[in-house]
Amino acid sequence: MSTMSTQCPPPFHPAVWLRIATCVSHFGAKAGVPFDTQISSRYALQHFKAASTRYYVPNNGREGDLMIENWRGAFTDRILERGRNCWRNGQVAIKTANDTTCSATVAGTQVYRVSVPMSGALARATCTCPHFAKGNMCKHIAAVLYALEAGDSNETCVESPVQDTQDISSRANRENILDMMSEDDLRGFVRELMGEDERLERRVLSRMGVVDLKQAKSDLRKLTTDLMRTYEHSGMIDWRYSLDFENEYLAGVDDIVEPFRTTQDVDGLMELVVVRLMQLQRIRIDDSDGFFSTALYPVRDDMKKAFIWADVKQRRKMLQTLNSFLQKKPGTNRNDMYWFLEDCVQGFLLDAFPTDPELAQDVIAMADSRIAELPAQCNDRGYDRNGADRRQWKMGRLMALSSTDASFDELTEAADELLGEAKAVRVLSDALLREGRVDEALGMLRDNVDAFDERRRGDDRPPRVVDRLIELTEQYKPVAEREVLLTWLLQNPPGKCSAKDLETWYDALHGLTGEQSWSQTRGALMATMPAGAKQTCLAHEDSLDELYECIMADGGGDLWKYESLLSDRYPQAYLELYLDQARFELNNSRDRREYNRAARALKKVVAFEGGFEIAQAEAEAVVAANPRKTALADELRKVGFAV
């Protein structure tokens, strides 16, 4: 590697990267990914790029020198700055250094191990942090290189700034230094630092409660423009630089917006939200799905914070601002990302504002106007292009009407086509509860236990209908009726329930029934449960013999699902299962890759007692029946069969 040219070889063509990613997804161990990990092409690509850093390192849109003597060229300006700060803060501890390699630790959120070459190619540098694992040169490597450049050694570096005693000593030294400085010197020093570092200047102004909205809006526009100039080529930010662009963009936006979050400036925060939404429309980036989804998370969080901090007047202004944005024509980048912005803004508007009774009439009027603008537009297959948006606005109208304590009949009329959605069912059942009609509310929930929410976002997921049904039954009904409900749920599992749901209901029923009558209740339950739910509950309580019998009575198709539980107890059944799979692969393989897969499938039979003789006989029979498939015989010999 020491003879490596200063010119970096050109990166692979994207089509080649795609082929590589496909291979890595099958042979993940080549890039450090466990064999049993199911990974997407993008994830596999990141890991392969991490394993191939010696050939290509993203560098602010430039392909620079990768030799250790010119190490700064392998890092972005932001990473260099953060690495220099780590070194200056004493976070670097040089462990060993010789003519070839330097080993060190760098304290961050945890202590990371770093190794850098003392000469030759920088590509041999490694770090244990997540950022490096994604194929990026990290601040920890930069910090160690700064320390080496400055001549730091084991004695001069702080072992770990997170250790209590050294942290106390460090704080004491800082206090002594500050006491030695006069007020004028300190003012001048801070003024000088603020002039050199925009981030520090914003932090100081934020601490003092001083925010400049006009400057912040200008900084957001400038940030987007500068990053696009750095990373954009031929009108598009290439996939090779998309991760660097995303990291720098999000960090820069966070620095600019943070003072307005600290001071809880609702109006300023919302104006910056609109500026960010408009600036995002300018960005054309490969892998846009990943970037825009990530970029809109903090936008939505800022809208939530502003809504919480705002009074009624400010909320009304927010509502008008967001509705005005939705009515504007999208930018030229619609096909790539405009629907992300529309989904973010419209989803937040219809989730948050209908819950405020003071704004209910505003939301209802706005919803009526938007529904009228969204007539049915069906294509040749009968799909209504405006159907999803129209239902979303109708749901917002229903929620707003509910916040005014409208009657059940009024809400039922407004629900219209929404009765299949969980949110509408919850609204109507709550209206029945307000009117004291408990049995009708429980009946409605039970009849619509399979209703689902079309929009469920992360931690914002509302309670499911089935959860609401159990909660109200526990609140209003005696134990006997709760037992009846849990039994009914286990006998008729809702379509969206998981194995964890079934296990939870099973344990709850066991707890309510008691040990004395549990045996009888369990027997009656097992006799009436569907096969899938029964298998889940038997596996949960480790009734392995009953589980095996249940699987075999159902055709044996779920043996694979419970292999970890049953393979040691029923090895003969799994030997036959693996042998059937191997026979299928052997009889249906057509090329060398499929031959290799079939040979490896037959090799698994060897792990069972007496399996080698069976697998060897099967291999000989296949080769004898297919004498022209010499490649198949080669693959069988490679995995240890004598054919």
C-alpha positions, 0 to 999 in steps of 0.5 A: 500500500505504501506505493499507492499512487496519490490519485484515487482510482475512480469509484465503481459505476452505480450499476456495479455497486448494485451488483456488489450490494446484491452479493453482499446481501448473500455473503454478508460476512465478507463485509462484517455482517452476520450471515443470518442478518437480512439486510437491504441493498442500501445497508449492504452497500454501506457495509461494503463501502466501509470495507472498501475505504482503501479505494474510495473515501467521500471528500466534500465532492472531491477525490483527494489524496489518501496518503497519511502525509496529506490526511486532512484531505480525507475528512470533511471540514466539519469532521476536521473541526469536531476532531480538533475539538476532541483533541483540544478537550483532552479526549485522546489517549495515545496507548502505543505508537511505533514505526508502523501503527499508533493505537489510541482511545478517544472518549465520546459518548463512550470510549472508542478504540482507534488505530492509525498508520504512521506511514503509507495509506490512511485507508488502514485507519480504523475506529469502533464508532458507528460513523466509521462503520457506515463507511465514513472517516470519523472525528475520532481518527481526526482527533488522534491524527491531530494529537500525533501531529502535535507530538502528544504522548501517553503522558501528556494525554488525558486517559478519559475525560469521563472519569470522575477524578480527572473531570473534577481536576479539569473543572478546577483548572478551568475555574483557576484560569477564569479567576486569573483573567480580567473581565476585559480579557474574558470579554475580548477572548469570547468576542474573538471566539464568537467571530471565528465560530458561528456555532459558538456565537449562536450558542452564546446569543441563545444563552443570553436570550437574543435571537435574530430571526432575519439572520437565521432565515438567511443562514438557512438559505445560505446553508442549503446553497453552500452545501448544494454547491459543494456536493451537487454535480450535474444538477444532482447530489450523487449517491456517493455523497448523499450521506455526507450531505445529509449529516452536514445539512441536519447538523447545520439546521440544528445549530441555526434553529436551536436558539429558537427552541431554547427561547420557545419562540413560537412565531420564529420557530414556525417561520423557520419551519416554512423556510426549511420546507421551501428550501427542501424543495430545491434539493435534488438528491439520489436516494431522496426517500431516505434523505427527505424522510430523515430531514422532515423528522426535526421539522415535525418535532419543531411543529409539535413544540411550537403547538405545545408552547403556543396560545390560541392566537398563535395556534390559529396563525400556525393553522393558517400558515400551514394551510397556506403552504399546502395550497401553494403549487409544489416546486419543480422537484415534486416527483422526488419529494413534494409528497413527503412535505405534503404528508408531513404538514397535512398529517401534523395539521390534522393530528394536532389542531382538531384536538383544540376545542378553540380551533374546532370551527376553524378546522371544520371550515378548512376541512369543508373547503378542502373536501370540496376541492377533492372530488372523486377522480377514478382511473380505469381501474376504479382507483380514486386518486383523491380518495386518501386525502379526502378521507384524511380531511374528513377524519380531521373534521370528525375529530374537530367536531368531537372536541366540541362534544357533539352528540353520537348521532351528529358524529355518526352522520359526519363519519360517513365512509370512515367507519372502517378506520380505528380512529373513527371507531374510537371517536364514536365509542367515546361519544357513546361513553359520554352519553352513558351508553357503556354496553353500546360502546363496548359492542361497537368496539367488539364489532370493529375489533379488526378496524385499523389506522391508515396512518400510524407513525412511530411513537405517535401510534394511537391505541388500537381498538382491541386495546381500547376494548380491553381497557374499557372492559376492565374499567366497567365490567366484572371479572367474569365478563373480562374472562369471556372477552379474553377467551373470545379474543384468543378464539377469534384473534383480530387480523392485526394482532401479534404473537406478543398480543396472544401471549399477553391475553393468554397470561391475563386469562390465566391470572383471572381464572386462577390455578384451581380452575385453569386446567379445565378452562385451558382444555376448553380453550385449546379445543376451540382456538385456531391452529396458529394461535394455539401453537403460539400459546403452547410455545409460550408455556413450553408445552413442546409435546403438545406443540409438536402434535398440533403442528403435525395435525395441521400438516407440519408446515410450521415446523420451520417456525419452531425449529429452535424449540423442537429440533433437539427433541424431534431430530428425526422429523427435522432430518426428514425436513432438511432432506426434503428441502435438499432433494427439492433443491437438487432436482430443481437446480439449473446452474452452478449457483443453484448447484452450490445452494443445493449442495449446502442444503444437503450438507445440513443433513450431515449434522443429524445422527446418521445423517452423513450416510443418508446424505452421501447416498442421496448425493450418489443417487443424484449424480448417477441420475444426472451424469451430464451435470458435472458442475453439480458433482463438483459442488457436492465434492466441495462440501465433502461428498465422495461422488 
